[in-house]
Amino acid sequence: NNGEKWIVNSEMTPHIEQGSLLLDEYISNQDKDYRKLANNLKSQNNALIKSCTMKGESHDELHKWLHPHMELIEKLSNVSNSDEAEGIITELKKSFKTYHNHFK
């Protein structure tokens, strides 16, 4: 966006921020219930989608981030062991960092 961050509407931002917070708390508490984390992140994404009123280019750009992010969460809910989960959690952390680098 010509060096500027894309704008996300105020109705959607809290759901993204809450998802990021859930992940940070999971990591800092050294939690191991990755299925619960996946369910909580899915809930935030469902609320995010329901609150979407965005249109235009910023909406399109958000979807470029959101779809792969949602795929990671789906993968997390289907892994069979904690080693696989940890790899996906690392990718989710990177995904939220990408969001914060490109959106406000």
N, C-alpha and C positions, 0 to 999 in steps of 0.2 A: 504494500500500500504506500508506495513512494517513501519508504522509510518510517512510516507511522504505523502504530498498532491499529488493528481493526477494532471497531466499537461493537461490543456485545450489549444487548439491551439489559436494562436493570432488572427485569423480571427473570432473566435466565442466569445472570451472574451468580446469585447466591447458591444455585444448585451445583455449579462448577466449583465454586470455592468450597462448598461443603464436601464434595467428592475429594478434592485435594486434601482437605483437612482430615478426612477419614483415612486416607492413605498414609499421611504423615503420622497420625496417631498409631496406626497399625505398625508402622516401621519403628517408631520410637518406643512403643510398648513391647516390642519383640513378640507381637501376637503371632499365633500360628493357625488361627481359624480363617484360612484364606477363602473358604466358601462363604462364610458370613461377610467378609469384606466384599466379595464379588456381589453378593445379594444387596448389600448396602449401596455399592456403587451403581448397580443397576437401578435401584430405587431413585437415586439422584438423577440418573440419566432420563428415566421415565418422566420425572417432574420437569426436567430441563426441556424435554421435547414438548410436553404439554404447555409449557409457558412460552413457547417460541412464537413471537410475533415479528421476527426479523424478516426483512426482504432485501433483495439486491445483492451487491457484490460481497458485503461483509457476511451475509447469511451463507452465501456460496462458499466463502473461505472458511467459515466455521465448520461447515459440513466436511470439508477436506481434512480437518483435524478430528472431528467427532466420529466419523465412521471407523477409521482405524482404532481409535480409542475404545469404541464400543466393542470392536472385535477382540481387543485385548481382554476386556472384562469378561466377555463370553468365554474366551479361552481359559481364563482363570477359574471360572465356575465349572469347567470340565476337566481340569487336570487331575491326575491320579496320585500325585505325591507332592510333598512340600518342596522338593528340589525344583520341580517344574514350576511350581507356584512362585518361588523366589525369583526365577528368571523373568516371569511375566510381571511381577511386582516391580522389578527394576525397569522394565519397559514402560509400565504405567507411570512411574516417577518421571521418566524422560518425556512421556506424553504430556503430563501436566506442565513440565518445564517449557515444552514447546508452546503450549497454549499461552502461558504467561509471557513468553517472548514475543508473541504475535498478536495478542488480543488484550483489550482492556474493557 
